[in-house]
Amino acid sequence: MSRGRTLIGALALTGALALTGCSAQGGEDGGAEPKLTVDGAFMPQPVSDMAAGFLTVRNEGGADRLTSVSSPLSDDVTIHESKDQKMRKVAGFDVPAEGELDLERGGNHLMFADLKERPKQGERIPVKLHFEKSGPITVDLPVKAPTYNPAKH
């Protein structure tokens, strides 16, 4: 009879350890779903056939990644990183768990090349942000003055 109790105890302990291991394997964010919102979006009025876009992606959930951007304004919308006063196209940006991704003047940004038209101040440009885990988010970029630069909060 004591062997049966020992076997039952061992099986219970093994099951408990297996369950504990499963819950710890979700990654650094515990496998939580991303909860993304976008604010502070704008586009300075373009002065050539190229334009830039800026915004903040806020995340109240698990980590995600911005992988691409599309817009009817251009068939060539890319994501750019700025480092050491040089910019280069990148495949995406991480949106940290419980954090934010800032795309801002002088830093990382969206780049629109070969514009189909030059939007004027006061217009709104639809942009679709594509993420690795979350569904796409469509946001309108209000066109601001060419020199517009919002103050950091």
Secondary structure, DSSP 8 states (H G I E B T S, - for coil): -HHHHHHHHHHHHHHHHHHHHHHHTSTTTTT----EEEEEEEEE--SSS-EEEEEEEEESSS-EEEEEEEBTTBSEEEEEEEETTEEEEES-EEE-TTSEEEE-TTSSEEEEES-SS---TT-EEEEEEEESSS--EEEEEEEE-TT------
